[in-house]
Amino acid sequence: MTWSIPDDFGGMTEAMFRRSRAFYGVGATAVDVLTFDTRPDYPALQERLRADGTLSRGIRILNLYDWLRENRLPGSDAATSGPAADPPIDADAATMHRLRGGTVLSRLRHNSQGQVVQADHFRMDGSLLLTDRRDVRRPGEPSGRRLVLHDRRGRPIRSWTRIWDLYADWLDALTAGRPSYFIVDSKTAAPFMARYRRPHVVTAHLVHGAHRDATGALKKSRSPALSQADRFDVVAVLSRAQARDMRRDLGPSPVITVVSNPTHRAERALSPASRPPTKGVVVASLTRRKRVSHAISAVRQVNISRQASLSLDVYGDGESRVALDRQARSDPNIRLHGHVADARERLGHASFALFTAHSEGFPLALVEAMAAGCVPIAYDFDYGPAEIIRHRRNGYLVPSGDVDALADAVAEMVGLPEWRRRRMRAHGMRTTRKFSDEAVCAQWSNAFELALLRRLLRRNAVARAIEQRWPG
């Protein structure tokens, strides 16, 4: 479960799709990827992701609004007396249309602060699907909500006063009482899923990023879900260090467990001739948090101070792109390529990869670099590289934010004899064996089995308590 799938999705979404492919490839378990946003082109997106291999056999994307366009929610009967209807938004007054081809699928009205206060959603045949009023008490301001579902003849048949109730009805329809397992990747969807409790459903929240802020407190973005972590059957994190800290922050909850993200492993590293020792790479979104400017500065520093000719290829896009372009202009060996669909494939042709983020969860690209025989040189931040990098054995760990130390590590790695670099690559590739599809599927299988066991123990404890209170 995720909130949405952006065109240029990064590590979290990529990890979700890889896990899904592993579940089907190893366990022949079909996977539905659920989304809740109003993106209008999911059919076309799904085709593109199948064409490039992101969506393999056994995996499909289900979007809430697309599903409602084609399916009937149980209990929605037009023959019964339906709820009151809201008049559709005047098309001339709408501030935004979302189209599929030439068909309007959503019509949105914003207030002067840019907030969506009214929305209408339509089927492909133009019939009204759902009206969503978020300004029920005070027109033009977020104040109370009312959602009304319509049949194909335009008759109102169901209504809700909270979007979460619609979400719950959708999940009930999808699971239909069958044993079902949800892995919630999105911190946006997680607070709702903490409240979605059904006897046949096991819920796991996978926390991809750090849960603490710079002061050590629980992040505001994580608090709505993690403050009720005990409502999940499993809370999964990507490193042992984060599991330890989360138990300290949330209490020694048995639901906290460690899982890994799967990664592809190369059978062998490329030959030295195919991988120049001076060739570096960065694969990251170009945001302030990733601090790609540090990677560029370190390579420039080595080139200037040591009269070297190191190259650095940067793959990714984001808010810092313009500033990074300016920074890189003074060194022709540093190139920004923007978003490239197969950027991670370039790791196999580079000698080293730089990881300079301020904080994040366990970085998938770092494991991918090691699996491809590309030596990682990384800032040592919480819950990240130190979990897998052994300094000077399979990579380099550098104090976070220290550009001079980063440059020194790059220069040292480039200056090693080829046999030392080759040995580091081999150590890195061996390290990634625990991130194989089989290993990751086993971790999730164990997590779910323990969740089911805890449920059984709780039910038995309740039954014993009832028996003691009311014997016979």
HELIX and SHEET records of a PDB file:
HELIX    1   1 GLY A   11  GLY A   27  1                                  17    
HELIX    2   2 TYR A   42  ALA A   51  1                                  10    
HELIX    3   3 LEU A   64  GLU A   70  1                                   7    
HELIX    4   4 ILE A  163  THR A  175  1                                  13    
HELIX    5   5 ALA A  190  ARG A  195  1                                   6    
HELIX    6   6 SER A  223  LEU A  226  1                                   4    
HELIX    7   7 ALA A  229  ARG A  231  5                                   3    
HELIX    8   8 ARG A  240  LEU A  250  1                                  11    
HELIX    9   9 PRO A  272  SER A  274  5                                   3    
HELIX   10  10 ARG A  288  LYS A  290  5                                   3    
HELIX   11  11 VAL A  292  SER A  305  1                                  14    
HELIX   12  12 ARG A  321  ALA A  328  1                                   8    
HELIX   13  13 ALA A  343  HIS A  349  5                                   7    
HELIX   14  14 LEU A  364  ALA A  371  1                                   8    
HELIX   15  15 PRO A  385  GLU A  387  5                                   3    
HELIX   16  16 VAL A  403  GLY A  415  1                                  13    
HELIX   17  17 GLU A  418  THR A  431  1                                  14    
HELIX   18  18 THR A  432  PHE A  435  5                                   4    
HELIX   19  19 ASP A  437  ARG A  469  1                                  33    
SHEET    1   A 2 VAL A  31  THR A  35  0                                        
SHEET    2   A 2 ILE A  59  ASN A  63  1                                        
SHEET    1   B 6 MET A  96  ARG A 100  0                                        
SHEET    2   B 6 THR A 103  HIS A 110 -1                                        
SHEET    3   B 6 VAL A 116  PHE A 122 -1                                        
SHEET    4   B 6 LEU A 128  ARG A 133 -1                                        
SHEET    5   B 6 ARG A 146  HIS A 150 -1                                        
SHEET    6   B 6 PRO A 156  TRP A 160 -1                                        
SHEET    1   C 4 SER A 180  VAL A 184  0                                        
SHEET    2   C 4 VAL A 201  LEU A 206  1                                        
SHEET    3   C 4 VAL A 234  VAL A 237  1                                        
SHEET    4   C 4 ILE A 256  VAL A 258  1                                        
SHEET    1   D 6 ILE A 334  GLY A 338  0                                        
SHEET    2   D 6 SER A 311  TYR A 315  1                                        
SHEET    3   D 6 LYS A 279  VAL A 283  1                                        
SHEET    4   D 6 PHE A 352  PHE A 355  1                                        
SHEET    5   D 6 VAL A 375  ASP A 380  1                                        
SHEET    6   D 6 TYR A 396  PRO A 399  1                                        
END                                                                             
